[in-house]
Amino acid sequence: MKLEDVKFDDQGLVPAIIQDAMSKEVLTLAYMNKEAIEQTVATGETVLYSRSRQELWHKGATSGNTQSVQTMTYDCDQDAILLQVIPSGPACHTGSYSCFHEVVYGEETQPKEQRYQILDELQSVLAERKATLPEGSYTSSLFQEGVDRILKKVGEEAGEVIIAAKNNDNEELTWETADLLFHTLMLLTNQGLPFDEVLRALEQRHQKK
């Protein structure tokens, strides 16, 4: 992406779509000017342009809900920008995970059909829980306790898988493997690593054989 190729409107702005890099959910539609793009590249965090205040807006600078930018691309017409981010909190000023939370027609969009859909759906839920930390949630408590606590759970579940296999208990092995996958997904989410990266690594290994 070359900054000089971006087609700004007559006010020097370009629409910016902000998407969660892990869940793929659209979080916000905002605007950027040349300086906002430059600041985003320089800081690695989302910097937008507020049309109402007519000034740069470092997303989350006040609330702490910053967004770590993973990629920034423009569309085929070079007049819209897509930012894929890892949010550290809700994207919406209302406290909602996404600014797009009011359904005006039809039902809420279901995740697209794809391989290992349940794993993608789980990571999407985990990403939302990590961003919003709802009270009373088991996953919220683990995210709040940090990576060491999550690692401990992964280790515990791995041990349970070993015991179930040694006991030749396939029913128990099934359930314990599910627990291990769940907590591994939680670890990936905590570390900002999309499950798709794991699939990509497996594909690369398979292609080498």
N, C-alpha and C positions, 0 to 999 in steps of 0.2 A: 504494500500500500504506500503510495506516494502522496504526501500532503498536498502538493501542488496540483494533483489530479482531481481533488475533491471539488465538486461543483456546489458552491454555496449559493444561497438565494440572494435577492437584492438587498437583504439586511445583513448579509454576511453569515448566515446560519445554515446548518444542515441538520435534518432530523437524525436522532440517535436512538436506536432500539437497544435496550439493555436486557440481556438474557442470562439466566443462571447457567453457568458453564456445566454444571453437573446435572441438574434436573431438566434443563432445556426450557424451562418455563420463562415466558416473557415477563420481565419485572416492571419496566418503565419505558415510556416513550418521552424523550426530552429533546433538547437541542444543544448543539455545540457550535462554537465559532472556531476560528483558526487557533486562537490562544488556548481555548479549552482542550483542543486536540493535542497541542504541544505540551500542555501541563499534564494531561493524562499520560502521555508517553514518558514524560520526565519523572512523574511520581509513581507510575504503575497503578494508580487508583483513579476511579471515575471522577472527572472534572467536567462539569456541564456549564451551560450559559443560561441564566435565568432571564427569561423575556420580561417578566413582571418587574424584577429589580434591576434589570439591565446591568448585570455583573456576573462574574464567574461564580460558580457554585461547586465547591468541593463536596461531593456527596458524602454525608456522614461526618463532616468535620466537626459539627456541633453535637450531634446525637451519638457519635461513635459507630454508627452503622455504615462504615466505609465499604467500598467494593474493590477487591483486588482484580485488576483487569488481566485476563489471560490472553485474549486476542482482540484485535480491532480490525475490521474489514469494511470495505464499502461494496455496494451492490453493483450490478452490471452497468447501470447508468451513472454511477459515481456520485449520486445525489442523495444517498442515505447511508448511514453508518451503523454497523452492528458491533456492539461490545459484549463479549462473553466474559462474565465476571464470577468471582466467588464472593458472595455477600457475607459480611460479618454481622448482619442484623436485617430487620425488615426493610424492604425497599420503599414502602409507602409511608407517608407522613402520618397516616391513620394507625400505623402499627401493623398493617397487614404485610404478609410476605411479598405480595405483588400488588402493584397499583391496579391491576386488572382483576378485580374480585367481585364485580357486580355484573351478574348475567342478565342481559336485556332481551335475549332471544335464544330459544332452544335450551339445551342442557349444557352443563360444563363439558368442555372438550375432554375426551378420554385419551390417555396416552396412546400413541400409534402402535400398531401391532409390530412387534419385532422380536428377535430371538431373546430368550431370557427376560421376557417382559417383566416378570415379577421382581427380578433383581433391579431392573431400571426403576420400577415403580417404588420399590423399597428405598432406593437411594434418593429418589425424589422426595419421599416423605421425610427421610432422615435429614436431607439438606434443609427442608423447611423447618423441622424441629430445631436444628442447630441454629438457624437464623432467628427463630422467634422464641425458643426456650419456654414453651407453655408450662405452667405450674402443674405439678402432679404427674408429669410424664417421666417414665423410666429412662427413656433416651435423653431427655433434657438433663436429668440428674447426672448421667454419665458424661455428657458433653461438658457440663459445668465442672465436674471433678477433673477433667483433663485427660490427656493422652495416656498417662501412666495407669489410670483406672481402667480405661478402655483396653489397653494392652493386657492388663491382668485378666480381664474377662475373656479376651481372645485365648490366652493361655489356658484358662480354666476349661473353656469349651473344647479346646483341642485335646486336653487330657480326657474329657468325657467321651470324645470320639474314640480315642485309643482304647479306653476301658470297654466301651460297647463292642468294638471290633474283637477285642481279646475274649469277651464273653460270648462271641458268636450270636449276639442279639441284634438281628437286622432291623427290627422295629425301633429299638432304642438307638441304633446307629443312625437311622434315618432322621430321627428327631434331633439328636445331638449334632449331626452334620448341618441341619437347618439352623440350629442355634449358632454354630461356628460361622456359617456364612453370614448370618445376620450381624454378628458382632464384627466380623471382618469388613462388611460393608460400612458399619459405623466408623471403623478405624479409617477406611479410605475417605469417607466423608469428612471426618475430622481433619485429615491431612490435606484436603482439597484435591483429591485424586479421583476423577471419574472412573467408574467401573469399566467404561468402554476402553480405557487405557490398558486394563488388564486383559480384556478380550483381544486388543490389538497385539499385545505381547505374545499371547497364545497363538494368534494367527501367524505372526512372524516366525515363531518356533516351528509351527507346522509346515510352513513354506520351505524351511531349510532342510526338512527331512527328505 
